[in-house]
């Protein structure tokens, strides 16, 4: 019996009687995937590539393949079903995971709070960038300063969050941070956030969670213009090149970003204009998918002004250029998945007033890995997944500063079901140059109650080695270079409950979780301290509660979420609130679709956020803030329906209430801004 196959009718109406519409989805995310190949089991015809996630198949038995997934056999019968769905299981997931999806309709990551947002929904709601897309996910906090946008999850620092694009890590090894600004929104099909330490899936650095970005199979062209001189042109295309499915996307955008703000750093506030705050960004992605292989790449260039903090105007003329090239190849071989990757980051920093401060850095990263799964003896009743790999980081910076680090790892995870409980146990060992060998583990259990309620528990560990930024470049004022130890999450704990209910109003889902995280030797930088540099803190502790409620009626979508975190750095008898972690945060989203018009409202609140060392004190906290974004999309009448093309116009208003606020101390954000976008979308015949 092939446990990785899930076939269910779709709510699609087709008039064909001699064929069936078959759509392929990912068993983990439940999202459609393109690029699968189809071949008849009773003929030796060449496999047919699926350009879109759906195709029509005649009656009979078919084999469906997709690189990175287990091959599946499906029997198609037009007399039985007018439409079918095939859920392919990724090679990295165990057989029992897929069986659990089939039996209970649950995601195969037990006890993890996660959320997936379709990028097209975010675009229709007015999102103009990847950072704006991520900002719509619950439990996330996007922070922007000097042109970069980074993400924090569950009160973790930005370098404790791993960001991936189709499985390719985007974090810069020299800083540990991933800049969302350089990822073109047009390339994305979805964004998923998973909270909590993930030592097995993401490896070192994933103490707070993982942000997974996936590319799209859309064909679209979009033009956008808005306030502060923002203008962009972006497009995406996919099609067959012989037997290979090719997907490409590109974006070029510019913005002036010189806005008025109240500089309150002096004796009295002064109305000033932000200068040298412009940016120009170009990015492109490409993906080639064969029967048993896939190659994906990203290239980007960002030129921007590096305007300083409002009270440090001496750096206002500085400029930077960041180039990145990222490649990832994967192939299926003998039931295994082989993976290789290469990343190159380049930074050039120029200070026209003080050329002595000019700097450059080059980073080269190579990774290889293999993963697969085996079925344990029947007496154990478990499925075991394994993964091994290694890599090398080479960092060279101005002044002769460099870092060469080799890496290797091995991990295994066992999943099993007994007495209605789905459990998982995993162990990973990392060997990191300069940091030694560190083991970590994760264990989880989950039980379904009456098919509507899910109770879960999870415990994990994680580790993060100090980066070159931690050691040398945290601030130009730094006085000394200190030796830092790796930080280690000793225990990341979570108790959660998930409820799914179907009502006349629509599908209602609710999540609640109690979380705890304790970190030893946390690498924390307190702005304003004498050394101007990170230091190992004896202990960092976080306790919190998270809750979310979602309703999906026929007319749209509604969601509300909230978090309460008590995050502290503990050194001896001194307890200091962790910088930039609000004690209370919440968000609410509402959208409605009627007669071709989609209207969406996103509201977010952040409580007071400490920004420096010292006991909790309102004088050293950023004030609480409430932000409201509005977006309206109008689908234009289909004048070219024969060509399967539709058009839409989107108007968006960010920070509609014109709040003056700072996500990072000293770096003001623009007030109310607007944008207008025109999008053409082509739907290939499936």
GUROBA-76411 format. One line per field, with one value per residue (C-alpha): residue number from 0; x, y, z. Coordinates in nm, 4 decimals. Example, Ala and Ser with C-alpha at 12.3 -4.5 7.8 and 13.67 -1.06 7.14 Angstrom:
# residues 2
n: 0:1
px: 1.2300:1.3670
py: -0.4500:-0.1060
pz: 0.7800:0.7140
***
This chain:
# residues 686
n: 0:1:2:3:4:5:6:7:8:9:10:11:12:13:14:15:16:17:18:19:20:21:22:23:24:25:26:27:28:29:30:31:32:33:34:35:36:37:38:39:40:41:42:43:44:45:46:47:48:49:50:51:52:53:54:55:56:57:58:59:60:61:62:63:64:65:66:67:68:69:70:71:72:73:74:75:76:77:78:79:80:81:82:83:84:85:86:87:88:89:90:91:92:93:94:95:96:97:98:99:100:101:102:103:104:105:106:107:108:109:110:111:112:113:114:115:116:117:118:119:120:121:122:123:124:125:126:127:128:129:130:131:132:133:134:135:136:137:138:139:140:141:142:143:144:145:146:147:148:149:150:151:152:153:154:155:156:157:158:159:160:161:162:163:164:165:166:167:168:169:170:171:172:173:174:175:176:177:178:179:180:181:182:183:184:185:186:187:188:189:190:191:192:193:194:195:196:197:198:199:200:201:202:203:204:205:206:207:208:209:210:211:212:213:214:215:216:217:218:219:220:221:222:223:224:225:226:227:228:229:230:231:232:233:234:235:236:237:238:239:240:241:242:243:244:245:246:247:248:249:250:251:252:253:254:255:256:257:258:259:260:261:262:263:264:265:266:267:268:269:270:271:272:273:274:275:276:277:278:279:280:281:282:283:284:285:286:287:288:289:290:291:292:293:294:295:296:297:298:299:300:301:302:303:304:305:306:307:308:309:310:311:312:313:314:315:316:317:318:319:320:321:322:323:324:325:326:327:328:329:330:331:332:333:334:335:336:337:338:339:340:341:342:343:344:345:346:347:348:349:350:351:352:353:354:355:356:357:358:359:360:361:362:363:364:365:366:367:368:369:370:371:372:373:374:375:376:377:378:379:380:381:382:383:384:385:386:387:388:389:390:391:392:393:394:395:396:397:398:399:400:401:402:403:404:405:406:407:408:409:410:411:412:413:414:415:416:417:418:419:420:421:422:423:424:425:426:427:428:429:430:431:432:433:434:435:436:437:438:439:440:441:442:443:444:445:446:447:448:449:450:451:452:453:454:455:456:457:458:459:460:461:462:463:464:465:466:467:468:469:470:471:472:473:474:475:476:477:478:479:480:481:482:483:484:485:486:487:488:489:490:491:492:493:494:495:496:497:498:499:500:501:502:503:504:505:506:507:508:509:510:511:512:513:514:515:516:517:518:519:520:521:522:523:524:525:526:527:528:529:530:531:532:533:534:535:536:537:538:539:540:541:542:543:544:545:546:547:548:549:550:551:552:553:554:555:556:557:558:559:560:561:562:563:564:565:566:567:568:569:570:571:572:573:574:575:576:577:578:579:580:581:582:583:584:585:586:587:588:589:590:591:592:593:594:595:596:597:598:599:600:601:602:603:604:605:606:607:608:609:610:611:612:613:614:615:616:617:618:619:620:621:622:623:624:625:626:627:628:629:630:631:632:633:634:635:636:637:638:639:640:641:642:643:644:645:646:647:648:649:650:651:652:653:654:655:656:657:658:659:660:661:662:663:664:665:666:667:668:669:670:671:672:673:674:675:676:677:678:679:680:681:682:683:684:685
px: 0.0000:0.1381:0.0793:0.2035:-0.0928:-0.3982:-0.6773:-0.9871:-1.2497:-1.2100:-1.4980:-1.4537:-1.7144:-1.6014:-1.8077:-1.5643:-1.6724:-1.3587:-1.0964:-1.0437:-0.8861:-0.5967:-0.4223:-0.0940:-0.0323:0.2343:0.1258:0.3024:0.1809:-0.1328:-0.0298:-0.0275:0.3064:0.3998:0.6597:0.5368:0.5718:0.3003:0.3409:0.1067:0.1970:0.0892:0.2846:0.6457:0.5637:0.7940:0.6771:0.4603:0.5571:0.2811:0.3296:0.0669:-0.0366:-0.3400:-0.3855:-0.6414:-0.5780:-0.7633:-0.8906:-0.6169:-0.3223:-0.0636:0.2716:0.3267:0.6847:0.8277:1.1850:1.2114:0.8925:0.8055:0.6749:0.3049:0.0676:-0.2881:-0.5842:-0.7991:-1.1627:-1.3872:-1.6914:-1.6036:-1.4668:-1.4766:-1.1663:-0.8948:-0.6162:-0.2815:-0.0758:0.2941:0.5050:0.8495:1.1393:1.2451:0.9166:0.8515:0.5837:0.3963:0.3806:0.1934:-0.0337:-0.1202:-0.2130:-0.4398:-0.6126:-0.6536:-0.5966:-0.3266:0.0088:0.2916:0.4867:0.3518:0.3102:0.4388:0.2425:0.2713:0.0967:0.1088:0.0109:-0.0399:0.1587:-0.1162:-0.3583:-0.1079:-0.0581:-0.4328:-0.4393:-0.1832:0.1532:0.4277:0.7342:0.8428:0.8767:0.5132:0.4082:0.5867:0.4407:0.0949:0.1881:0.0869:0.3480:0.6048:0.7802:0.9616:1.2285:1.3694:1.6726:1.9194:1.7327:1.7333:1.4266:1.4728:1.2273:1.1915:0.9801:0.8638:1.0753:1.3955:1.6687:1.6805:1.9929:1.8020:1.5549:1.6427:1.4933:1.4826:1.3711:1.2672:1.4910:1.7911:1.9121:1.9165:2.0994:2.4346:2.6917:2.8953:2.6027:2.3615:2.0813:1.8594:1.7526:1.3990:1.4288:1.6300:1.3778:1.1388:0.7756:0.6828:0.8910:0.6956:0.3990:0.3719:0.5367:0.5235:0.6347:0.7049:0.7633:1.0127:1.3588:1.4077:1.7452:1.6626:1.4936:1.6949:2.0019:2.2121:2.0633:1.6964:1.6340:1.3237:1.1767:1.1905:1.0489:1.0068:0.9504:0.8435:0.8464:0.5399:0.4286:0.2324:0.2639:0.2154:0.3314:0.2889:0.3643:0.3618:0.4017:0.3510:0.4552:0.8183:0.9142:0.8595:0.8351:0.8739:0.8276:0.8106:0.7183:0.7121:0.6839:0.6793:0.6720:0.8090:1.1509:1.1518:1.0906:1.2030:0.9768:1.1358:1.0269:1.1810:1.0968:1.2534:1.1950:1.3479:1.2404:1.3551:1.2437:1.3572:1.2315:1.3256:1.0408:0.9679:1.0003:1.0265:1.3808:1.3376:1.7023:1.7800:1.6479:1.3237:1.1780:1.2849:1.1052:1.3616:1.3744:1.5391:1.8128:2.0223:1.7576:1.7039:1.7348:1.7548:1.7009:1.7144:1.6529:1.5879:1.5115:1.5255:1.4198:1.4586:1.2744:1.3381:1.2053:1.4549:1.6447:1.5917:1.8139:1.7123:1.8925:1.8573:2.0649:2.0120:2.1783:2.0786:2.2219:2.1075:2.1878:2.3030:2.1519:2.2382:2.0254:1.8409:2.0831:2.3997:2.3902:2.7598:2.6911:2.4086:2.6151:2.7255:2.6315:2.6320:2.5976:2.5011:2.5235:2.4108:2.4121:2.2499:2.2201:2.0655:2.0545:1.8785:1.8341:1.6578:1.8832:1.8129:1.5409:1.7557:1.7617:2.1012:2.1341:2.4073:2.4164:2.6386:2.5951:2.7958:2.7410:2.9348:2.9188:3.0823:3.0460:3.1523:3.1829:3.2530:3.3389:3.5807:3.7282:3.9234:3.5941:3.5328:3.4883:3.4264:3.3366:3.3062:3.1387:3.1455:2.9401:2.9132:2.6826:2.6144:2.3622:2.1817:1.8556:1.6111:1.3955:1.3686:1.1027:1.2080:1.1271:0.7554:0.7946:0.9073:0.6275:0.8350:0.9525:1.2999:1.4234:1.7938:2.0103:2.3853:2.5817:2.8507:2.9790:3.2337:3.2102:3.4780:3.4519:3.7013:3.6637:3.8612:4.1538:4.2651:3.9793:3.8666:3.6859:3.7131:3.4764:3.4025:3.0760:2.9353:2.6248:2.4247:2.0644:1.7952:1.4289:1.1857:0.8070:0.5510:0.1879:0.0526:-0.2695:-0.3857:-0.0703:0.1675:0.5207:0.8562:1.2071:1.5099:1.8785:2.1304:2.5044:2.6793:3.0535:3.1354:3.4873:3.5929:3.2842:3.3384:3.0836:2.7379:2.4459:2.0841:1.7533:1.3815:1.0896:0.7183:0.3846:0.0385:-0.3084:-0.6260:-0.9496:-1.2729:-1.0994:-1.1554:-0.9188:-0.5439:-0.3289:0.0488:0.3734:0.7255:1.0757:1.3836:1.7360:1.9366:2.2816:2.4258:2.7945:2.9207:2.9485:3.2074:2.9640:2.9442:3.3212:3.4257:3.1637:2.8756:2.9537:3.2278:3.2795:3.3776:3.6867:3.8002:3.7490:3.6158:3.6165:3.2583:3.1248:2.8411:2.4994:2.2884:1.9140:1.9028:1.5264:1.2630:0.9283:0.5784:0.2308:-0.0371:-0.3945:-0.5469:-0.9201:-1.0933:-1.4707:-1.7048:-2.0035:-2.2635:-2.0398:-1.7388:-1.4323:-1.3181:-0.9675:-0.8120:-0.4628:-0.3254:0.0224:0.2283:0.5988:0.9274:1.2860:1.6091:1.9382:2.2863:2.5670:2.3246:2.5085:2.3356:2.4380:2.3153:2.3350:2.4979:2.7157:3.0820:3.2258:2.9795:2.9844:2.7943:2.8771:2.7891:2.5166:2.4846:2.1201:1.8366:1.4831:1.1499:0.8063:0.4922:0.1468:0.0292:-0.3257:-0.4853:-0.8403:-0.9244:-1.2546:-1.2844:-1.6400:-1.7500:-1.7113:-1.3501:-1.1215:-1.0862:-0.8082:-0.6932:-0.3844:-0.2050:0.1143:0.2415:0.6134:0.8307:1.1822:1.4747:1.8519:1.9726:2.3258:2.3765:2.1030:2.0422:1.7388:1.7245:1.4425:1.5598:1.5919:1.3097:1.0821:0.7377:0.5630:0.2281:0.1662:-0.1404:-0.2798:-0.6080:-0.6817:-1.0095:-1.0824:-1.3994:-1.4544:-1.7669:-1.8325:-1.4694:-1.3584:-1.1345:-1.0948:-0.8517:-0.7570:-0.4545:-0.4159:-0.1125:-0.0186:0.3198:0.3579:0.6432:0.9842:1.3066:1.6038:1.9060:2.0598:1.9098:1.6018:1.2639:1.2162:0.9775:1.2622:1.4483:1.1547:1.0010:0.6337:0.3486:0.2206:-0.0876:-0.0616:-0.3352:-0.2848:-0.5612:-0.5688:-0.8374:-0.8106:-1.0562:-1.0651:-1.1229:-1.3787:-1.2286:-1.2004:-0.9396:-1.0802:-1.0060:-0.6370:-0.6906:-0.5652:-0.7161:-0.6226:-0.6566:-0.5826:-0.4666:-0.4671:-0.2956:-0.2546:0.0132:0.0115:-0.3267:-0.3462:-0.0082:0.1655:0.5246:0.7056:1.0361:1.0898:1.4564:1.5613:1.6725:1.5509:1.2156:0.9670:0.7695:0.4131:0.1192:0.2181:0.0127:0.0709:-0.1149:-0.0438:-0.1687:-0.1339:-0.1829:-0.2081:-0.2043:-0.3539:-0.1994:-0.4353:-0.4213
py: 0.0000:0.3392:0.5475:0.8721:0.9028:1.1082:1.1174:1.3229:1.4947:1.8662:2.1081:2.1721:2.1458:2.0062:1.8961:1.6354:1.2731:1.1083:1.2704:1.3788:1.6970:1.5959:1.8500:1.7903:1.9403:1.9202:1.6872:1.9080:2.2555:2.1516:2.4064:2.3288:2.2402:2.2644:2.0686:1.7139:1.4618:1.2138:0.8827:0.5890:0.2672:0.0441:0.2319:0.3368:0.6875:0.9719:1.1408:1.4476:1.7560:1.9432:2.3137:2.4003:2.2133:2.0685:1.8635:1.6369:1.2620:0.9835:0.6774:0.4420:0.4086:0.6856:0.7492:1.1003:1.2110:1.5332:1.5916:1.5964:1.3898:1.0210:0.8834:0.7972:0.5756:0.6988:0.5357:0.7826:0.7106:0.9768:0.7670:0.7870:1.1409:1.4566:1.5816:1.4325:1.5648:1.3898:1.4849:1.4089:1.3487:1.5139:1.2714:1.4320:1.3382:0.9935:0.7567:0.7859:1.1634:1.1211:0.8551:1.1048:1.3645:1.1162:0.9972:1.3250:1.6064:1.7550:1.9051:1.6543:1.8687:1.7633:2.0274:2.3198:2.6441:2.7398:2.9569:2.9704:3.2789:3.2687:3.5517:3.6368:3.6988:3.9385:4.1213:4.1648:4.3038:4.5692:4.4138:4.5560:4.3733:4.0501:4.2344:4.3510:3.9927:3.8590:4.1378:3.9915:3.6604:3.6200:3.6253:3.8007:4.1339:4.2926:4.5478:4.7977:5.0231:5.1573:4.9912:4.6387:4.4459:4.1545:3.9378:3.8321:3.5343:3.4521:3.7209:3.5891:3.8084:3.8420:3.6230:3.3441:3.3086:3.1013:3.2185:2.9866:3.0149:2.6763:2.5215:2.7452:2.9311:3.3093:3.4024:3.5711:3.3650:3.6779:3.8402:3.5528:3.7720:3.7434:4.0703:4.0333:4.3481:4.1764:3.8958:3.9908:3.9512:3.8550:3.5382:3.4109:3.1793:3.1467:3.2239:2.9900:3.0661:2.7917:2.8962:2.7470:2.5935:2.3625:2.1867:1.9071:2.0927:2.4161:2.3390:2.5906:2.9342:2.8358:2.9196:3.1304:2.9680:2.9349:3.1525:2.9408:3.1177:2.9237:3.0358:3.0684:2.9120:3.2222:3.4242:3.7879:4.1393:4.4206:4.7924:4.9891:5.3543:5.5340:5.7868:5.8836:5.8159:5.4410:5.2811:4.9169:4.6765:4.3046:3.9923:3.6144:3.3451:2.9682:2.7338:2.4174:2.4116:2.0655:1.8237:2.0807:2.3212:2.6658:2.9395:3.2862:3.6108:3.9555:4.2860:4.6325:4.9043:5.2448:5.4789:5.8149:5.7623:6.1158:6.1861:6.4487:6.3509:6.5074:6.4748:6.4571:6.3773:6.7353:6.9755:7.0225:6.8415:6.9751:6.9105:6.7624:6.5708:6.2319:6.2593:6.0055:5.7466:5.6316:5.2772:5.0869:4.7114:4.4552:4.0846:3.7786:3.4125:3.1053:2.7441:2.4471:2.1262:1.7916:1.4461:1.3724:1.6989:2.0663:2.3748:2.7081:3.0391:3.3954:3.6996:4.0496:4.3890:4.6626:5.0166:5.2374:5.5303:5.4332:5.7258:5.7130:5.7378:6.0666:6.1761:6.0625:6.2599:6.2195:5.9045:6.0507:6.0584:5.6934:5.4486:5.0709:4.8099:4.4512:4.1735:3.8197:3.5046:3.1906:2.8506:2.5225:2.1882:1.8723:1.5307:1.2073:0.9022:0.5504:0.6689:0.9489:1.3216:1.4769:1.8518:2.1008:2.4758:2.7785:3.1325:3.4472:3.7756:4.0933:4.4254:4.7535:5.0425:5.3964:5.7039:5.9991:6.2267:5.9809:5.7405:5.5754:5.4164:5.2588:4.8844:4.5723:4.2137:3.8939:3.5755:3.2349:2.9434:2.5875:2.3134:1.9481:1.7113:1.3829:1.2766:0.9901:0.7661:0.4001:0.1857:0.0482:-0.3150:-0.3713:-0.4434:-0.0831:0.0605:0.3625:0.5381:0.6898:0.9874:1.0717:1.3519:1.4113:1.6980:1.9573:2.2840:2.5602:2.9352:3.1735:3.5388:3.8108:4.1743:4.4968:4.5297:4.1722:4.0363:3.6902:3.3834:3.0306:2.7765:2.4180:2.2525:1.9027:1.7408:1.4211:1.3916:1.1312:1.1420:0.8640:0.9011:0.6561:0.6233:0.4388:0.4630:0.7561:0.9587:1.0679:1.1098:1.2146:1.1960:1.3430:1.3931:1.6089:1.6505:1.9573:2.0014:2.3693:2.4973:2.7050:2.6033:2.2308:1.9511:2.0180:1.7743:1.8871:1.7055:1.7477:1.5451:1.5954:1.4248:1.5000:1.3578:1.4233:1.4486:1.3894:1.4915:1.8609:1.9234:1.8605:1.8686:1.8761:1.9136:1.9758:2.0222:2.1178:2.2459:2.4676:2.6215:2.9283:2.9983:3.3599:3.5285:3.7680:4.0525:3.9437:3.9314:4.2459:4.4632:4.5188:4.8929:5.1241:5.2538:4.9121:4.9290:4.5694:4.2277:3.9759:3.5991:3.4728:3.1268:2.9692:3.0384:2.7341:2.7039:2.4503:2.4029:2.5383:2.4136:2.4412:2.3192:2.3893:2.3185:2.3495:2.3499:2.3119:2.3636:2.3884:2.6147:2.7850:3.0933:2.9012:2.7161:2.8311:2.7500:2.8436:2.7997:2.8651:2.7883:2.8345:2.8694:2.8824:2.9268:2.9274:3.0199:2.9806:3.2171:3.4244:3.6604:3.9920:4.3429:4.6257:4.9539:5.2206:4.9971:5.0915:4.8178:4.8717:4.4999:4.1782:3.9723:3.6296:3.6724:3.4043:3.3322:3.4595:3.3490:3.3897:3.2917:3.3606:3.2818:3.2936:3.2788:3.3011:3.2801:3.2527:3.2404:3.1571:3.2332:3.2212:3.5984:3.6393:3.5965:3.7199:3.6609:3.7916:3.6998:3.8135:3.7384:3.8060:3.7602:3.8131:3.8157:3.8831:3.8693:3.7389:3.8019:3.7397:3.9205:4.1647:4.1119:4.3201:4.3102:4.1768:4.4694:4.5251:4.2453:4.3946:4.2451:4.2550:4.2481:4.1721:4.1840:4.1563:4.1083:4.1264:4.0899:4.0660:3.9843:4.0937:4.1350:4.1462:4.3790:4.2610:4.4919:4.4150:4.5818:4.4856:4.6275:4.5649:4.6817:4.6661:4.7321:4.9290:4.7981:4.8408:4.9493:4.9482:4.7877:4.8468:4.7595:4.8245:5.2004:5.4003:5.6418:5.3614:5.2165:5.2922:5.3849:5.1521:5.1891:5.0904:5.0638:5.0188:4.9195:4.9182:4.7583:4.7392:4.5331:4.5617:4.2880:4.4505:4.3041:4.0229:4.1679:3.9118:3.5979:3.3928:3.4430:3.3481:3.6870:3.8940:4.2330:4.4028:4.7352:4.7534:5.0650:5.0467:5.2786:5.1879:5.3413:5.4906:5.6819:5.8530:5.7376:5.8529:5.5470:5.3596:4.9858:5.0441:5.3221:5.6363:5.5288:5.6989:5.5394:5.7350:5.8185:5.7478:5.6242:5.5150:5.3023:5.2057:4.8825:4.7382:4.3616:4.1365:3.7637:3.4833:3.1442:2.8653:2.5983:2.2960
pz: 0.0000:-0.0973:0.2151:0.0573:-0.1813:-0.0957:-0.3523:-0.2805:-0.4945:-0.5635:-0.5685:-0.9412:-1.2116:-1.5454:-1.8365:-1.9685:-1.9579:-2.1000:-1.8796:-1.5204:-1.3887:-1.1601:-0.9377:-0.7508:-0.4061:-0.1373:0.1433:0.3986:0.3047:0.1119:-0.1548:-0.5298:-0.6895:-1.0566:-1.2484:-1.1902:-1.4721:-1.5684:-1.7484:-1.8093:-1.6292:-1.9190:-2.1899:-2.2388:-2.3589:-2.2569:-1.9358:-1.9877:-1.7866:-1.6017:-1.6643:-1.4045:-1.0874:-1.2710:-1.5882:-1.7541:-1.7635:-1.9422:-1.7577:-1.6421:-1.4062:-1.4019:-1.2343:-1.0999:-1.0256:-0.8872:-0.7786:-0.4002:-0.3590:-0.3525:-0.6823:-0.6656:-0.8625:-0.9119:-1.0821:-1.2771:-1.3565:-1.5069:-1.4165:-1.0495:-1.0050:-1.2134:-1.0305:-0.8133:-0.5928:-0.5512:-0.2442:-0.2886:0.0202:0.0346:0.0625:0.3883:0.5562:0.6908:0.5665:0.8945:0.8521:0.5248:0.6722:0.9445:0.6831:0.5083:0.8225:1.0098:0.7609:0.9832:0.8913:0.9439:1.1914:1.5294:1.7987:1.5888:1.5568:1.1913:0.9348:0.5551:0.3557:-0.0201:-0.1751:-0.4245:-0.1353:0.0203:-0.3114:-0.3498:0.0043:-0.0933:0.0015:-0.2217:-0.0877:0.0739:0.4052:0.3760:0.2990:0.6076:0.8212:0.7556:0.9180:1.2828:1.5608:1.3388:1.3854:1.0895:1.1829:0.9322:0.9526:0.6940:0.4082:0.5513:0.6677:0.9066:1.0954:1.4583:1.5650:1.9149:2.0800:1.9233:1.7840:1.4069:1.3765:1.5554:1.2661:0.9592:0.6275:0.3251:-0.0388:-0.1804:0.0845:0.0085:0.3213:0.2769:0.5983:0.5461:0.7438:0.8205:1.0041:1.0659:0.9264:0.6169:0.4529:0.3186:0.1077:-0.1665:-0.2288:-0.5119:-0.4108:-0.7671:-0.7293:-0.4307:-0.4212:-0.0437:0.2884:0.5877:0.9402:1.1934:1.5538:1.7938:1.7717:1.4740:1.5099:1.2645:0.9824:0.9776:1.1856:1.3837:1.4252:1.4206:1.7857:1.7320:1.4232:1.0471:0.7690:0.4549:0.1225:-0.1876:-0.5501:-0.7710:-1.0980:-1.2021:-1.5209:-1.4345:-1.5087:-1.2577:-1.2590:-0.9332:-0.8358:-0.5087:-0.2508:-0.1821:-0.5419:-0.5385:-0.8824:-0.9796:-1.2686:-1.2042:-1.3953:-1.3706:-1.6380:-1.6494:-1.9461:-2.1001:-2.2640:-2.4132:-2.1248:-1.8652:-1.6797:-1.6554:-1.4140:-1.4173:-1.2433:-1.2216:-1.0483:-1.0649:-0.8276:-0.7098:-0.4328:-0.2992:0.0572:0.1681:0.4086:0.6717:1.0372:1.3826:1.5158:1.8938:1.9693:2.0690:2.3325:2.1403:1.8369:1.4980:1.1704:0.9298:0.6027:0.5734:0.3096:0.1155:0.1968:-0.1622:-0.2909:-0.6182:-0.6207:-0.8991:-0.8474:-1.0596:-0.9936:-1.2150:-1.1586:-1.3939:-1.3079:-1.4726:-1.3946:-1.1188:-1.0763:-1.0080:-1.0145:-0.8629:-0.8343:-0.7101:-0.8031:-0.6653:-0.6353:-0.3928:-0.4023:-0.1180:0.1001:0.4480:0.6333:1.0016:1.3113:1.3622:1.6349:1.4475:1.1249:1.0455:0.8423:0.6333:0.3113:0.3300:0.0533:0.0196:-0.2508:-0.1729:-0.4328:-0.3791:-0.5903:-0.4535:-0.6221:-0.5150:-0.6978:-0.5907:-0.7444:-0.6554:-0.6601:-0.5308:-0.2946:-0.1568:-0.2170:-0.2919:-0.2343:-0.3130:-0.2702:-0.3181:-0.1846:-0.2473:-0.0650:-0.1441:0.0415:-0.0586:0.1867:0.0998:0.3237:0.0927:0.3861:0.5513:0.2935:0.5723:0.6797:0.3362:0.3702:0.1659:0.2498:0.0473:0.1653:-0.0055:0.1271:-0.0070:0.1236:0.0386:0.1969:0.1476:0.3071:0.2982:0.5148:0.6068:0.7674:1.1056:1.1981:1.2387:1.6085:1.6597:1.4444:1.3480:1.0345:1.0482:0.8466:0.8232:0.6863:0.6649:0.5197:0.5533:0.4212:0.4349:0.5041:0.3800:0.4870:0.3934:0.4975:0.4892:0.7224:0.6782:0.8889:0.7804:0.9035:0.7609:0.9076:0.8156:0.9112:0.9267:1.0701:1.0992:1.2138:1.2457:1.3422:1.4250:1.4004:1.5309:1.6298:1.9339:2.1323:1.9212:1.9886:1.7120:1.8462:1.7076:1.8463:1.6716:1.7404:1.5553:1.6009:1.4550:1.4191:1.3620:1.3176:1.6162:1.8135:1.8594:1.8405:1.9823:2.0038:2.0051:2.0159:1.9713:2.1015:2.0452:2.0931:1.9656:2.0157:1.8215:2.0205:1.8257:1.5007:1.5780:1.8689:1.8661:2.1813:2.1492:2.3397:2.2139:2.3577:2.1538:2.1756:1.9418:1.9033:1.7267:1.6719:1.6827:1.3441:1.2102:1.2838:1.6475:1.6761:1.4888:1.3215:1.5616:1.5685:1.4397:1.7946:1.9322:2.1524:2.1734:2.0157:2.2637:2.2307:2.2296:2.3070:2.1040:2.2492:2.3287:2.3761:2.6553:2.6443:2.4056:2.5394:2.4001:2.4993:2.2396:2.1386:1.7921:1.7151:1.3780:1.3584:1.0615:1.1110:0.8900:0.8926:0.7611:0.8894:1.2325:1.3600:1.6919:1.8369:2.1831:2.3138:2.6277:2.5475:2.7345:2.6120:2.8153:2.6481:2.7938:2.6844:2.4751:2.2387:2.3085:2.2037:2.4251:2.2320:2.4423:2.6586:2.6969:2.4781:2.1909:2.1250:2.1887:2.4933:2.6259:2.8851:3.1478:3.0727:2.8592:2.9446:2.7659:2.8948:2.6966:2.5695:2.2062:2.0745:1.7304:1.5929:1.2220:1.0313:0.6628:0.5507:0.1884:0.1513:0.2670:0.5639:0.9232:1.1735:1.5104:1.7145:2.0279:2.2205:2.5714:2.6323:2.9370:2.7881:3.0213:3.0200:3.3564:3.4781:3.8478:4.0403:3.7546:3.5308:3.2130:2.9545:2.6187:2.3734:2.1240:2.2504:2.3284:2.6273:2.4428:2.0671:1.8589:1.5093:1.3245:0.9547:0.7703:0.4004:0.1948:-0.1714:-0.3554:-0.7286:-0.8278:-0.5477:-0.2638:0.0377:0.3202:0.6487:0.8602:1.2113:1.4335:1.7815:1.9543:2.3233:2.4747:2.3612:2.5620:2.3499:2.5814:2.8876:3.2302:3.4360:3.2795:3.2601:3.0366:2.9614:2.7832:2.5909:2.2553:2.3031:2.2161:1.8623:1.6592:1.2798:1.0182:0.6527:0.3908:0.0462:-0.2262:-0.5457:-0.8339:-1.0973:-1.4343:-1.6769:-1.8851:-2.2353:-2.3420:-2.1823:-2.4925:-2.4146:-2.0499:-1.9280:-1.6509:-1.5112:-1.1742:-1.0091:-0.6464:-0.4293:-0.0920:0.2035:0.4591:0.8066:0.7252:1.0538:0.9835:1.3024:1.3619:1.4979:1.5054:1.4701:1.5641:1.8041:1.6218:1.2773:1.2047:0.9671:0.7083:0.7958:0.5694:0.2215:-0.0775:-0.3872:-0.7032:-0.8929:-1.2221:-1.2714:-1.5740:-1.5119:-1.7674:-1.6871:-1.8995:-2.0255:-1.7923
***
